[in-house]
Amino acid sequence: MMTQIRTALAIGLVLLTAHAGAAEPVSEQADGYKGIWFTLGQYYGKGDKGTPYLPMSRTPVFPYGDKYSGGLGTYTAKHTPLAIYCEEVQKTFFVYGGTTGAEERHLLCMASYYDHKQNRVPKPTIVHDKQGVDDPHDNPSLAIDEQGYLWIFVSGRAQHRMGFKYRSSEPYSVDSFELITEEEMTYPQPKYVTGKGFLNLFTKYTGVRELYFERSRDGQEWGADQKLAGIRQPGHSRGGHYQTSAARGDKIGTFFNRHPDGNVDRRTDVYYVQTTDMGKQWTTVDGTPVSLPIENVDNPTRVIDYASEGLNVYLKDMGFDAGGNPVFLYITSRGHQPGPPNDPRTWRVTRWDGSAWKTTEICPADHNYDMGSLYLTDDRWLLIGPTQTGPQPYHGGGEIALWESRDQGETWEMAKQLTHDSKQNHNYARRPLHAKDPFFVFWADGDPTRLSPSRLYFGDSSGQQVWRLPYTMDEPFAEPERVK
């Protein structure tokens, strides 16, 4: 334990030196794959288990536990992507929020890869030590340029916790990273377009959460931050958004909700905009130009008015179908508090069919912060996520299942359940870009009701095979453990 803490402190000194302009590469490795555990600190009331993570409070905030908590190494849906498969080296590179040791809450931003040819992983690299921060809102996201360099975008939190950009010292390598920028940047969603460079979608805290983007040809020099959306209701001075996004060729799209009067617990509605020229011009799905920033509630980018139905909207994933049309995955519910009073919660898909938006239901959910991913091919659409009740019901996550549609999302059936009889909930099942078996989906587990170790997993597209990454490693490389 003390050795791990001393290692983390040493890493912090390396990073502080780099921040001072020394450009010294980061090259420390952890001794295994330990995911970060997190809670908002809301006392677990009904069915109290003597939860240890808020000993000073005896007043329940919500009777069914935290708004979200548990193993959140692959959190949030607004950090994307977390993993990318590279055919050139037959490796899936990935990032996650790690920690210094079992049942510790010290955030380390990690990078590693799965070697498809040799079926092994290296010890993960600590790209950035968050210096005592325990919040996975500061988790990293990933981009890879056409030369094979890895770019790690470390999220910050407003201006009191800055964001960072790092580049790998060598192509297709996680051995060391160089600090490129330190800036205000939350929920980074970098897109790299071959021949054109980077477009990074992110959030700024301006009293509320507003959407911005920035561009760079080479990742070294970045243009000015440009505001994408800051919707406010008439008569209200506050607003805000969450978003998640995707890219297909030159097309980059983002779908987002809005926060009435700045209240994230009332998040609602669905909006969509896209660009095909790296953000010089943004349009609706049918190509109608949009003036920035988007500020009015009722505007051409609004896809669905869920506010009139009294429904909250929790964004999960986005992709493009075989025809290049956007598809959104999200959960709707009747309110922000966990538990049965805000049922029904519903996994939904909204897609553009070329002429109109269509929405269908997939299955029920038991928590607003259950999170899964979409996979869209010509004849088979998949949702992989924690749709089944887990060992901690009505808390974030559950058992991971694979749902399948053969008619472009019109109807869905559960094809396989990836995890069974687990001791801890699984959550935040993430899709690698260009996902390749067996590293087809990537997630973490953890007990949402109490501080626990959190382990990292991946599974294949059949839904029949799951592997666990090694929690501790004595050698430089190890094979993942097959979970039966």
C-alpha positions as CSV (number, residue, x, y, z in Angstrom):
1,M,0.0,0.0,0.0
2,M,2.6,2.5,1.0
3,T,4.8,1.5,-2.0
4,Q,1.8,2.3,-4.3
5,I,1.3,5.7,-2.6
6,R,5.0,6.6,-3.0
7,T,4.8,5.5,-6.6
8,A,1.8,7.8,-7.2
9,L,3.6,10.7,-5.5
10,A,6.7,10.2,-7.6
11,I,4.6,10.2,-10.7
12,G,3.0,13.4,-9.6
13,L,6.5,15.0,-9.3
14,V,7.2,13.9,-12.9
15,L,4.0,15.5,-14.1
16,L,4.6,18.7,-12.2
17,T,8.0,19.0,-13.8
18,A,6.3,18.4,-17.2
19,H,3.7,21.1,-16.5
20,A,6.5,23.5,-15.8
21,G,7.7,23.1,-19.4
22,A,10.4,20.5,-19.1
23,A,8.5,18.2,-21.6
24,E,9.8,15.1,-19.8
25,P,7.9,12.0,-21.0
26,V,5.6,10.1,-18.6
27,S,6.6,6.5,-18.4
28,E,5.5,5.0,-15.1
29,Q,3.6,1.8,-15.1
30,A,1.1,0.4,-12.7
31,D,1.2,-3.2,-11.4
32,G,-2.2,-4.2,-12.8
33,Y,-5.6,-3.1,-13.9
34,K,-7.4,-1.5,-11.0
35,G,-10.5,0.6,-11.8
36,I,-11.5,3.7,-9.9
37,W,-14.5,3.5,-7.5
38,F,-16.7,6.6,-6.9
39,T,-19.7,7.8,-5.1
40,L,-21.5,11.1,-4.8
41,G,-21.6,10.5,-1.0
42,Q,-25.4,10.2,-0.8
43,Y,-26.2,8.0,2.2
44,Y,-27.7,4.6,1.4
45,G,-31.0,4.7,3.3
46,K,-33.6,2.0,2.6
47,G,-32.1,-1.5,3.3
48,D,-29.1,0.1,5.0
49,K,-26.0,-2.1,4.9
50,G,-23.9,0.1,7.1
51,T,-22.4,1.8,4.0
52,P,-18.9,2.9,5.0
53,Y,-18.4,5.7,2.4
54,L,-20.3,8.5,4.2
55,P,-19.9,7.8,7.9
56,M,-20.7,11.3,9.0
57,S,-24.2,11.5,7.5
58,R,-27.2,9.7,8.9
59,T,-29.8,11.4,6.7
60,P,-30.7,9.6,3.5
61,V,-30.4,11.9,0.4
62,F,-32.3,9.3,-1.7
63,P,-34.0,6.2,-0.3
64,Y,-32.5,3.9,-3.0
65,G,-28.9,5.1,-2.8
66,D,-26.7,7.3,-4.9
67,K,-27.7,9.0,-8.1
68,Y,-24.7,7.1,-9.4
69,S,-21.8,5.2,-7.8
70,G,-19.7,2.0,-8.2
71,G,-16.8,0.9,-10.4
72,L,-16.5,3.8,-12.9
73,G,-13.2,3.2,-14.7
74,T,-15.0,3.4,-18.1
75,Y,-17.2,6.4,-17.1
76,T,-18.7,8.7,-18.5
77,A,-20.8,8.3,-21.7
78,K,-19.6,11.8,-22.4
79,H,-16.0,10.6,-22.6
80,T,-15.6,9.0,-26.1
81,P,-14.0,7.1,-27.5
82,L,-12.2,5.0,-24.8
83,A,-10.8,2.3,-27.1
84,I,-9.6,2.0,-30.8
85,Y,-8.6,-1.1,-32.7
86,C,-5.7,-0.6,-35.1
87,E,-5.4,-3.2,-37.8
88,E,-1.8,-2.0,-38.6
89,V,-0.5,-3.5,-35.4
90,Q,-3.5,-5.7,-34.5
91,K,-3.9,-4.1,-31.1
92,T,-6.9,-2.5,-29.4
93,F,-5.6,0.6,-27.5
94,F,-7.7,1.8,-24.6
95,V,-7.8,4.3,-21.7
96,Y,-9.6,4.2,-18.4
97,G,-9.7,5.7,-14.9
98,G,-7.5,3.7,-12.6
99,T,-6.4,4.0,-9.0
100,T,-3.4,3.4,-6.8
101,G,-4.6,0.2,-5.0
102,A,-7.4,-2.0,-3.8
103,E,-10.2,0.1,-2.3
104,E,-8.4,3.3,-2.8
105,R,-9.9,6.4,-4.4
106,H,-6.9,8.2,-6.1
107,L,-7.6,8.7,-9.8
108,L,-4.9,7.8,-12.3
109,C,-5.5,8.3,-16.0
110,M,-4.3,5.1,-17.7
111,A,-3.5,3.8,-21.2
112,S,-2.8,0.3,-22.4
113,Y,-3.6,-2.1,-25.2
114,Y,-4.7,-5.7,-25.9
115,D,-2.5,-7.6,-28.4
116,H,-4.8,-9.6,-30.6
117,K,-1.9,-11.7,-32.0
118,Q,-0.4,-12.7,-28.7
119,N,-3.5,-12.6,-26.5
120,R,-1.8,-10.5,-23.8
121,V,-1.7,-7.0,-22.2
122,P,1.2,-5.1,-20.8
123,K,1.3,-3.4,-17.5
124,P,-0.7,-0.2,-18.0
125,T,0.9,3.2,-18.3
126,I,0.0,6.0,-15.9
127,V,-0.4,8.9,-18.3
128,H,-1.6,11.4,-15.7
129,D,-1.9,11.4,-11.9
130,K,-4.8,13.5,-10.8
131,Q,-3.1,14.4,-7.6
132,G,-5.7,13.4,-5.0
133,V,-8.8,13.8,-7.2
134,D,-11.1,10.8,-6.8
135,D,-13.7,11.8,-9.4
136,P,-14.0,9.8,-12.7
137,H,-15.4,12.9,-14.4
138,D,-11.7,13.5,-14.9
139,N,-11.2,10.2,-16.8
140,P,-9.4,10.3,-20.2
141,S,-10.5,9.7,-23.8
142,L,-8.5,8.7,-26.8
143,A,-7.7,9.5,-30.4
144,I,-5.1,8.0,-32.8
145,D,-3.7,10.0,-35.8
146,E,-2.8,8.7,-39.2
147,Q,0.8,8.2,-38.2
148,G,-0.2,6.0,-35.3
149,Y,0.5,8.4,-32.4
150,L,-1.9,8.0,-29.4
151,W,-3.5,11.2,-28.1
152,I,-4.9,11.1,-24.6
153,F,-7.4,13.8,-23.7
154,V,-7.6,14.1,-19.9
155,S,-10.8,15.7,-18.7
156,G,-10.8,18.5,-16.1
157,R,-13.6,20.1,-14.2
158,A,-14.2,23.8,-14.9
159,Q,-11.1,25.9,-14.1
160,H,-10.3,24.5,-10.7
161,R,-9.2,21.2,-12.3
162,M,-7.7,21.7,-15.7
163,G,-7.8,19.3,-18.6
164,F,-4.6,18.0,-20.4
165,K,-3.6,16.7,-23.8
166,Y,-0.8,14.1,-24.2
167,R,0.8,12.5,-27.2
168,S,2.6,9.1,-27.2
169,S,6.4,9.4,-27.7
170,E,6.2,6.7,-30.4
171,P,3.5,5.5,-32.8
172,Y,1.4,2.7,-31.6
173,S,3.0,2.7,-28.2
174,V,1.9,3.3,-24.6
175,D,5.5,3.3,-23.2
176,S,5.6,7.0,-22.6
177,F,3.6,10.2,-23.3
178,E,4.5,13.9,-23.7
179,L,2.4,16.7,-22.3
180,I,1.0,19.0,-25.1
181,T,-1.5,21.4,-23.5
182,E,-3.1,22.3,-20.2
183,E,-6.5,23.9,-20.6
184,E,-10.1,24.2,-19.5
185,M,-11.7,21.1,-21.0
186,T,-14.4,18.7,-19.6
187,Y,-15.9,15.6,-21.2
188,P,-13.4,15.5,-24.2
189,Q,-14.7,13.8,-27.4
190,P,-11.8,14.0,-29.9
191,K,-12.3,13.0,-33.5
192,Y,-9.4,12.5,-35.9
193,V,-10.2,12.8,-39.6
194,T,-7.4,11.5,-41.9
195,G,-5.9,14.3,-43.9
196,K,-7.7,17.0,-42.0
197,G,-6.7,16.6,-38.3
198,F,-8.6,16.9,-35.0
199,L,-12.0,18.2,-34.1
200,N,-12.5,18.0,-30.3
201,L,-16.0,18.4,-28.8
202,F,-16.0,19.2,-25.1
203,T,-17.8,21.1,-22.3
204,K,-17.1,24.3,-20.5
205,Y,-18.5,25.3,-17.2
206,T,-19.9,28.9,-17.6
207,G,-22.1,28.7,-14.5
208,V,-23.8,25.9,-16.4
209,R,-22.5,23.2,-18.8
210,E,-22.2,24.5,-22.3
211,L,-20.9,22.8,-25.5
212,Y,-17.8,23.9,-27.3
213,F,-15.4,22.6,-30.0
214,E,-11.8,23.2,-31.2
215,R,-9.8,22.2,-34.2
216,S,-6.2,21.4,-34.9
217,R,-4.3,20.1,-38.0
218,D,-1.5,18.5,-36.1
219,G,-2.6,18.3,-32.5
220,Q,0.2,20.7,-31.4
221,E,-1.5,24.0,-32.4
222,W,-5.2,24.5,-31.6
223,G,-7.6,27.1,-32.8
224,A,-9.8,29.2,-30.5
225,D,-12.6,27.4,-28.6
226,Q,-15.9,27.9,-30.4
227,K,-19.3,27.7,-28.7
228,L,-21.7,25.1,-30.2
229,A,-24.7,25.3,-27.9
230,G,-26.0,27.2,-24.9
231,I,-29.8,26.9,-24.9
232,R,-31.8,28.9,-22.4
233,Q,-35.5,29.0,-22.0
234,P,-37.2,32.4,-22.4
235,G,-37.1,34.3,-19.1
236,H,-34.4,32.1,-17.7
237,S,-30.7,33.1,-17.5
238,R,-29.4,29.5,-17.1
239,G,-29.3,26.4,-19.4
240,G,-26.8,23.7,-20.2
241,H,-26.2,20.4,-22.0
242,Y,-24.7,17.0,-22.1
243,Q,-23.7,15.5,-25.4
244,T,-22.2,12.3,-27.0
245,S,-20.9,12.1,-30.5
246,A,-19.6,10.0,-33.4
247,A,-17.7,10.2,-36.7
248,R,-18.0,8.5,-40.0
249,G,-15.5,9.5,-42.6
250,D,-15.7,13.3,-42.9
251,K,-19.0,13.5,-41.1
252,I,-19.0,14.3,-37.3
253,G,-22.3,14.4,-35.5
254,T,-23.3,15.1,-31.9
255,F,-26.6,14.6,-30.1
256,F,-27.4,16.4,-26.8
257,N,-30.1,17.2,-24.3
258,R,-30.8,20.4,-22.4
259,H,-30.9,21.4,-18.8
260,P,-34.0,23.6,-18.0
261,D,-32.9,26.6,-15.9
262,G,-29.4,24.9,-15.5
263,N,-30.8,22.0,-13.6
264,V,-29.0,18.8,-14.7
265,D,-31.6,16.7,-12.7
266,R,-34.3,17.9,-15.2
267,R,-32.3,17.1,-18.4
268,T,-34.6,16.5,-21.3
269,D,-35.2,16.7,-25.0
270,V,-33.0,15.4,-27.9
271,Y,-31.1,17.6,-30.3
272,Y,-28.7,16.8,-33.2
273,V,-26.2,18.7,-35.4
274,Q,-23.5,17.5,-37.8
275,T,-20.6,18.9,-39.8
276,T,-18.7,17.5,-42.8
277,D,-16.0,20.2,-42.9
278,M,-14.4,20.0,-39.5
279,G,-16.8,22.5,-37.9
280,K,-16.7,25.3,-40.4
281,Q,-20.4,24.8,-41.0
282,W,-22.9,22.9,-38.9
283,T,-26.2,21.6,-40.2
284,T,-29.3,19.7,-39.2
285,V,-29.5,16.0,-40.3
286,D,-31.1,17.1,-43.7
287,G,-28.3,19.6,-44.4
288,T,-30.1,22.8,-43.3
289,P,-27.4,25.3,-42.1
290,V,-27.4,26.1,-38.4
291,S,-26.1,29.4,-36.9
292,L,-23.9,29.0,-33.8
293,P,-24.3,29.1,-30.9
294,I,-27.6,27.2,-30.7
295,E,-29.5,29.2,-28.1
296,N,-33.3,28.7,-28.5
297,V,-35.3,25.7,-27.0
298,D,-37.5,25.3,-30.1
299,N,-35.1,25.2,-33.0
300,P,-34.5,23.1,-36.1
301,T,-31.9,20.9,-34.4
302,R,-34.5,19.6,-31.9
303,V,-35.4,16.0,-32.7
304,I,-37.8,15.1,-29.8
305,D,-39.6,17.3,-27.3
306,Y,-39.5,15.1,-24.2
307,A,-40.1,18.0,-21.8
308,S,-43.8,18.0,-22.9
309,E,-44.0,14.4,-21.8
310,G,-42.4,15.0,-18.4
311,L,-39.4,12.7,-19.3
312,N,-35.7,13.0,-18.4
313,V,-33.2,11.9,-21.1
314,Y,-29.8,10.2,-20.3
315,L,-27.5,9.9,-23.3
316,K,-25.6,6.7,-23.8
317,D,-24.1,6.2,-27.3
318,M,-24.3,7.3,-30.9
319,G,-23.3,5.9,-34.2
320,F,-24.0,5.9,-37.9
321,D,-25.7,3.1,-39.8
322,A,-24.6,1.6,-43.0
323,G,-26.2,4.4,-45.0
324,G,-24.4,7.1,-42.9
325,N,-27.6,8.0,-40.9
326,P,-27.2,8.9,-37.2
327,V,-28.6,6.6,-34.5
328,F,-28.9,7.5,-30.8
329,L,-29.1,5.3,-27.7
330,Y,-30.5,6.7,-24.5
331,I,-32.6,6.0,-21.4
332,T,-35.8,8.0,-20.5
333,S,-37.2,8.2,-17.0
334,R,-39.7,10.2,-15.0
335,G,-37.1,11.7,-12.7
336,H,-33.5,11.8,-11.4
337,Q,-33.9,9.9,-8.1
338,P,-33.1,6.2,-8.2
339,G,-35.7,3.6,-7.4
340,P,-39.1,2.4,-8.5
341,P,-41.0,5.7,-8.0
342,N,-39.4,7.0,-11.2
343,D,-40.2,3.9,-13.3
344,P,-40.7,3.2,-16.0
345,R,-37.2,3.7,-17.3
346,T,-36.7,2.7,-20.9
347,W,-33.8,2.0,-23.2
348,R,-34.6,3.7,-26.5
349,V,-33.1,4.1,-30.0
350,T,-33.8,7.1,-32.2
351,R,-32.7,6.9,-35.9
352,W,-32.9,9.0,-39.0
353,D,-34.3,6.8,-41.8
354,G,-33.4,9.3,-44.6
355,S,-36.6,11.3,-44.4
356,A,-37.8,11.2,-40.8
357,W,-36.8,10.5,-37.2
358,K,-38.1,7.2,-35.8
359,T,-37.9,6.0,-32.1
360,T,-38.3,2.5,-30.8
361,E,-38.1,0.9,-27.3
362,I,-35.5,-1.8,-26.6
363,C,-36.2,-2.9,-23.0
364,P,-36.7,-1.6,-19.5
365,A,-33.9,-0.2,-17.3
366,D,-33.7,0.0,-13.5
367,H,-31.3,3.0,-13.2
368,N,-30.7,6.2,-15.1
369,Y,-27.0,5.6,-15.1
370,D,-27.0,2.1,-16.6
371,M,-24.8,2.6,-19.7
372,G,-24.2,0.5,-22.8
373,S,-23.1,0.9,-26.4
374,L,-24.5,0.5,-30.0
375,Y,-23.0,-1.5,-32.8
376,L,-24.4,-0.8,-36.2
377,T,-23.8,-3.0,-39.3
378,D,-25.7,-3.7,-42.5
379,D,-27.9,-6.5,-41.2
380,R,-27.3,-6.6,-37.4
381,W,-27.6,-3.9,-34.8
382,L,-26.5,-4.6,-31.2
383,L,-26.9,-3.1,-27.8
384,I,-24.5,-4.4,-25.2
385,G,-25.1,-3.1,-21.7
386,P,-26.2,-3.8,-18.1
387,T,-29.9,-4.4,-19.0
388,Q,-30.4,-7.3,-16.6
389,T,-30.9,-6.9,-12.8
390,G,-27.6,-7.3,-11.0
391,P,-26.7,-8.1,-7.4
392,Q,-27.3,-4.5,-6.4
393,P,-30.7,-3.8,-8.0
394,Y,-31.9,-0.2,-8.5
395,H,-28.2,0.9,-8.4
396,G,-26.0,1.8,-11.4
397,G,-25.3,-1.2,-13.6
398,G,-26.3,-4.8,-13.4
399,E,-25.6,-7.9,-15.5
400,I,-24.3,-7.3,-19.0
401,A,-26.5,-8.6,-21.9
402,L,-26.4,-8.5,-25.7
403,W,-29.6,-7.3,-27.5
404,E,-30.0,-7.8,-31.2
405,S,-32.1,-6.2,-34.0
406,R,-32.3,-7.5,-37.5
407,D,-34.7,-4.8,-38.8
408,Q,-32.7,-1.6,-38.1
409,G,-33.9,-1.1,-34.6
410,E,-37.6,-1.7,-35.2
411,T,-37.7,-4.7,-32.9
412,W,-35.1,-6.1,-30.4
413,E,-34.5,-9.4,-28.7
414,M,-32.0,-10.4,-26.0
415,A,-29.6,-12.8,-27.7
416,K,-27.1,-13.5,-24.9
417,Q,-26.3,-12.6,-21.3
418,L,-22.6,-12.1,-20.9
419,T,-22.4,-12.0,-17.1
420,H,-24.2,-14.2,-14.6
421,D,-24.4,-14.5,-10.8
422,S,-22.0,-11.6,-10.2
423,K,-21.0,-10.3,-6.8
424,Q,-20.9,-6.7,-8.1
425,N,-22.8,-4.7,-10.7
426,H,-21.1,-4.3,-14.1
427,N,-21.5,-0.9,-15.9
428,Y,-20.4,1.4,-18.6
429,A,-20.0,-1.1,-21.4
430,R,-18.0,0.7,-24.1
431,R,-17.6,0.1,-27.8
432,P,-14.1,0.4,-29.3
433,L,-13.8,2.2,-32.6
434,H,-13.4,-0.4,-35.4
435,A,-14.2,-3.0,-32.7
436,K,-12.5,-6.4,-33.3
437,D,-13.1,-9.7,-31.5
438,P,-12.3,-10.7,-28.9
439,F,-12.0,-7.1,-27.5
440,F,-15.4,-6.1,-28.8
441,V,-16.8,-4.4,-25.6
442,F,-15.0,-3.1,-22.5
443,W,-16.4,-2.3,-19.0
444,A,-15.8,-2.4,-15.2
445,D,-17.5,-3.8,-12.2
446,G,-18.0,-2.5,-8.6
447,D,-20.4,-2.5,-5.7
448,P,-22.4,0.7,-5.9
449,T,-23.5,0.4,-2.2
450,R,-20.0,0.4,-0.7
451,L,-16.4,1.0,-1.5
452,S,-15.0,-2.0,-3.3
453,P,-12.3,-3.1,-5.7
454,S,-13.2,-2.6,-9.3
455,R,-12.0,-4.9,-12.1
456,L,-11.9,-4.4,-15.9
457,Y,-13.4,-6.8,-18.4
458,F,-13.8,-7.3,-22.2
459,G,-16.0,-9.6,-24.2
460,D,-16.6,-10.8,-27.8
461,S,-19.4,-10.1,-30.3
462,S,-21.0,-13.5,-29.7
463,G,-21.8,-12.6,-26.1
464,Q,-20.4,-16.0,-25.1
465,Q,-16.9,-15.2,-24.0
466,V,-15.7,-12.7,-21.3
467,W,-12.2,-12.0,-20.1
468,R,-11.0,-10.2,-17.0
469,L,-7.9,-8.0,-17.1
470,P,-5.2,-8.9,-14.5
471,Y,-5.8,-7.0,-11.2
472,T,-2.1,-7.5,-10.2
473,M,0.9,-8.3,-12.4
474,D,4.3,-9.5,-11.5
475,E,5.6,-9.7,-15.1
476,P,5.7,-7.0,-17.9
477,F,2.9,-8.9,-19.8
478,A,0.0,-11.2,-18.9
479,E,-2.8,-13.0,-20.5
480,P,-6.4,-11.9,-19.6
481,E,-8.3,-14.4,-17.5
482,R,-11.2,-16.2,-19.1
483,V,-14.3,-15.8,-17.0
484,K,-16.6,-18.8,-17.1
